[in-house]
Amino acid sequence: MSDITNKQFYVKRLNDFLASGNYRKTPERYKVLDVVLGFNKHFSIADITARLEQENFYLSLGTIYNTLRLFISAQIIKSIDFEGADSTQYVVIGATSNVYLFCTTCGKIKDVRDTNFITFMNTRKYTAFKTDHYSLLVYGTCNSCARKRNKSLNKKTTTKKSFK
């Protein structure tokens, strides 16, 4: 799906949802949608606020939170709550990878595209169930934190040996 078609798909989805629920079509909602669709990976409220401020478009946090809740109800985005993360992350449904690596030490999140996982999920059939989308959260330690930990352990070992 091209970026134009992709954007049109989500604008139509939002329009249909707003009409079905008798919600107002406000420029703020469409601006937040535009910003959200500009991310090619997970994002947070802080990321949205920063992007809006770069464009000199200022919205209250309440408006952004309410708009994201509306987008979740419209199945445009989904929230991803990582255990131990400082904030909730969001992702556009169907537009990004499905595997998220979360470092439990520093909180860094990496989106990865695992073609084996995608192939597996696309061939998987469940009785009386149609899969719309999926994600996999993997918790562990990133390379940077592992290197720091190993350096720290090596220093402690070296220090203990020098005192003997």
C-alpha positions in Angstrom: 0.0 0.0 0.0 1.5 3.3 -1.0 1.7 6.2 1.5 -1.1 8.1 -0.3 -3.4 5.1 -0.4 -2.4 4.3 3.2 -3.3 7.8 4.4 -6.6 7.7 2.5 -7.4 4.4 4.1 -6.9 5.7 7.6 -8.7 9.0 6.9 -11.7 7.1 5.5 -11.6 4.8 8.6 -11.6 7.9 10.8 -14.4 9.6 8.8 -16.6 6.4 9.0 -16.0 6.1 12.7 -16.7 9.8 13.5 -19.9 9.6 11.4 -21.1 6.4 13.0 -20.6 7.8 16.5 -21.8 11.3 15.8 -18.4 12.8 16.7 -17.3 16.1 15.3 -14.7 16.2 12.5 -12.2 18.7 14.0 -9.0 19.9 12.4 -7.2 18.9 15.6 -8.1 15.2 15.1 -7.0 15.2 11.5 -3.7 17.0 12.5 -3.0 14.3 15.1 -3.9 11.6 12.5 -1.4 13.2 10.1 1.3 13.2 12.7 0.6 9.6 13.8 0.7 8.4 10.2 4.1 10.1 9.9 5.7 7.7 12.4 7.2 4.5 10.8 7.6 2.8 14.2 6.1 3.0 17.7 5.6 6.4 19.3 4.5 8.0 22.6 2.5 11.1 23.6 5.8 13.0 24.0 6.8 12.1 20.4 3.4 13.4 19.1 3.7 16.6 21.2 7.3 17.2 19.9 6.3 16.7 16.3 3.3 19.1 16.7 5.5 21.7 18.3 8.0 21.4 15.4 5.1 22.4 13.1 4.0 25.2 15.5 0.7 23.4 16.2 -0.1 23.3 19.9 -2.6 21.1 21.5 -3.3 20.3 25.2 -2.3 16.9 26.5 -5.9 16.2 27.2 -6.8 16.7 23.6 -4.0 14.4 22.4 -5.0 11.7 24.9 -8.7 11.9 24.0 -7.8 11.8 20.3 -5.6 8.7 20.8 -8.4 7.0 22.7 -10.7 7.8 19.8 -8.2 6.4 17.3 -7.9 3.2 19.4 -11.7 2.8 19.3 -11.6 3.4 15.5 -9.0 0.7 15.2 -6.5 3.1 13.7 -3.8 2.6 16.4 -3.2 0.3 19.3 -1.5 0.9 22.6 1.5 -1.3 23.6 2.2 -1.4 27.3 5.7 -2.7 28.0 6.3 -3.9 31.6 8.6 -1.4 33.2 8.4 1.2 30.5 8.1 4.9 31.5 5.1 5.5 29.1 2.6 3.8 26.9 3.7 3.4 23.3 1.3 3.4 20.4 1.5 2.0 16.9 -0.6 2.3 13.7 -2.4 -0.9 13.1 -1.1 -2.7 10.0 1.6 -0.1 9.2 4.6 -1.2 11.2 6.5 -4.3 12.2 4.9 -6.9 14.6 7.9 -7.7 16.8 9.1 -5.3 19.5 12.3 -5.9 21.5 12.1 -4.2 24.9 15.3 -3.8 27.0 14.4 -4.3 30.6 17.5 -2.5 31.7 17.4 0.8 29.9 13.8 0.8 28.5 14.9 1.0 24.8 12.4 -0.4 22.3 13.4 -1.7 18.9 10.9 -2.6 16.2 12.1 -5.5 14.0 10.7 -7.1 11.0 10.9 -10.9 11.4 9.9 -12.5 8.1 9.8 -16.0 9.7 7.4 -14.8 12.4 5.2 -13.0 9.8 5.2 -16.1 7.6 4.3 -18.3 10.5 1.4 -16.0 11.6 0.1 -15.7 8.1 -0.1 -19.4 7.7 -1.6 -20.1 11.1 -5.3 -20.9 11.2 -7.4 -20.7 14.3 -10.8 -22.4 14.6 -13.7 -19.9 14.5 -11.3 -17.0 14.6 -10.0 -14.5 11.9 -6.8 -12.7 12.8 -6.8 -9.0 12.0 -3.4 -8.1 13.3 -0.9 -9.3 15.9 2.3 -8.3 17.7 5.0 -10.0 19.7 6.7 -8.3 22.7 10.1 -9.7 23.6 11.7 -8.7 26.9 15.5 -8.9 27.4 18.7 -6.9 27.5 20.0 -4.9 24.5 23.6 -5.2 23.3 24.6 -1.9 24.8 23.4 -2.8 28.3 24.9 -6.3 28.0 28.3 -4.8 27.2 28.1 -2.3 30.1 27.2 -5.2 32.4 30.0 -7.3 31.2 32.5 -4.5 31.6 31.3 -3.9 35.1 31.6 -7.6 35.9 35.1 -7.8 34.4 36.2 -4.7 36.5 34.9 -6.4 39.7 36.7 -9.6 38.9 39.9 -7.8 38.1 39.7 -5.7 41.3 39.1 -8.8 43.5 42.1 -10.7 42.0 44.5 -7.7 42.5 43.8 -7.7 46.3 44.7 -11.3 46.8 
